[in-house]
Amino acid sequence: MRNEPASGTAATTDFGFDMAPVGLVVTRDRQIERCNQRFCEMFGFDAAALEGQLLEILYPSNKEFLEIGRIGRAQMQATGSYHDDRVMKRADGKLFWCHARGQSQDPDEPFAHCVWSFTDLSDNRPMIPLTRRERQVVMMLTQGLPTKEIARKLKLSPRTIDVYRANLLQKFAARSTPELLAKLSGVPV
């Protein structure tokens, strides 16, 4: 006999949150308020170890936590939501690619209360050692942003972004940006 959720809207909502096939986390001011089992499994933590912590513990570096936060805040203020593919860090320190999608309760205060989903992309995306800046450029390339927009968001020159793109092409043995994106998405080329 299967375990069925208790009757009632709250029990059904809890069941949906807890049993979601993606990692879910509710945050207040980028602090973890609640997370589901899939989120815990993905990052290798117990819920008790995560709840009350800043999301910063899941980023490869403090600089990435701050930079992605700056970019995400601007996007959430404009639209109320944000998404990207990014490198995150498991409890054991191993880095992995994941897709993150967030929804803010109030775009005027984008991080005040949010719900985020995380999907592990490890099976489809190779984890090649990249610098922090290369990870940022890849994150924005996968969003389809042009060089000038990436440069503006990272406060760098377009020429510098072209240098990072060239380095990424070399690291991933890709001949073009579309081929690089195909390799990042796990599509055979």
N, C-alpha and C positions, 0 to 999 in steps of 0.2 A: 504494500500500500504506500502511495506517495505521500510525502508531507505536503499538505495543502496550507496556504496562508489562512490565518484566521479571517473570519468575515469582517467586512467593514472597510471603509476607504483608507484609513490610516494603515491598517495591516497590509492591504494590497499595495499601497505606495511603498511601504518598507520592503515588501517582498520584491517589487520591481527594482528598487534601488539596490538591494542586497544581491539579487540574482542577475543583474544586468551582465551581458556578455562583454562589456567594456569596463575599464576602470572608471569609477565615478568618485568625485570628491566635491564637497561643499566647502567653500572658503569664506572667511571674513577678513578683509584687509590682507589677503595672501597668506592667511594662517588657516591650517587645516582644521575644520570643525567636525567633519564627518567624512568617512570614506568607506567604499564597499570592499568586499572580499577580493574581487578581481584586481582592484587597485593595489591592495596589499600584496597579493601574489606577484603582480607585475614588478613592483619595486622591492620586494623581499623584506617587508616590514610587517609587524603586527599592527593592527589598528591602534592599539593603546600607545605604541611608540610614535605614531604619526600624529594623532589628534592633539591639537594644541601647538604643533610645530609650524614654523614658516615653511612654505613650499621650497625655500632656498635649499633645504637639505637634499632635495631631489635633482638639483642642477649640478652640472660639472664644475661650476665655479660661481663665486659671488658676483663677479662681473656679468656673467650670463644671466643670472637671476635678475639683476638690476636692468640690464639692457633689454632683455625680452619683456620685462615689466614695463619699461618706458614705451616700447613699441606697442605692446598690447594695450596699455592704457589709452594711448592715442586712438587706436582702432576701436576700442570699446566705447570711448566717448563719442565717436562718430556714428557707430552702428549698433552698439549694445552687445556685440559679439566679436569673437576673435578665434582664429584657427591657424595652425601652422604644423609643419613637421619639424621636430627638433630632437636634439640629443639630450637625454636625461641620464641620471645616475641611479643605479640600484644600491641597496644597502651594502652589498659587498664591494662597491666602488666601480663595478663594471659599467661602462657606458653603452647605451642602446638608443636606437631611433624609435620615436613614437610620434603619433599624430595627436595633437592636443586641440580641443575645441572648448571654448568657454562662452558662457552666457551671463551677462550682468543683470542684476535686478534693476539697477538704476544707472543709466549711461552717464548721468552727471557725477556720480560717485562710482566709477566702474569696478573698483576692487572691493567696495564695501561689503557686498554679498554676491557670490557667484557660484555657479555650478559648472564643473569641468568634466569632460570625458577624455580619457587617454586610451589609445589603442597601440599596443606593442607592434612595431613594424620589423622586428628582428628577423623574422623568417624571410622577408622580402628585401630587406635593405642591408647591405654589407656595412660592417662597422670598421671603416678604414680610419686610422689615426688622422685627425684633422685638428688644426689650431682653432681657438675660440672664434676668430674672425671667419675662418673658412666655414665653420658650422653655421655662423650667422648668415653668410652669403648663400650657402646651400638652402637654409631654411627659407630664405626669401625667393630664391630661384624656384623652389618647389611651389611657391605661391603664384608663380607666373609674373613676378615683378620685373620690369625692365631695369637695365643698369643704372639709369639716372635716378630712378625711384629708390633702388637699393642704396645708392650713394647718399641720397638725401636722408633716408631713415638712419643710416649708420654714421652720418656726418663725416663722410669720406668723399674723395673725388671719384668721378666715374672712371678715370684711368686706373685708380687703385682697385676698384671693383673688377675691372678687366684683368688686372694682374692676378687677383684671387681666383677669378674664373679660369684663367689659363692654368694655374696651379692645380685646381680641381680637375680639369680635363686630364691633366697628366696623371694625377693620383688615381683616377678612376679608369685610365686608359680609354678615354672617350675622345672622339674626333670632333664633336660638336656639342653645343649646349643641349639640343634635343636628345642626343645619345647619352649624355650625362644624366639627364632627367629620367630617361628610360632605365638606366642602370640603377639609379636611386630608387625607382619605384619597383624594381625587381622584374621588369619586363625584359624577356630575353632579347638581345640585339645581335 
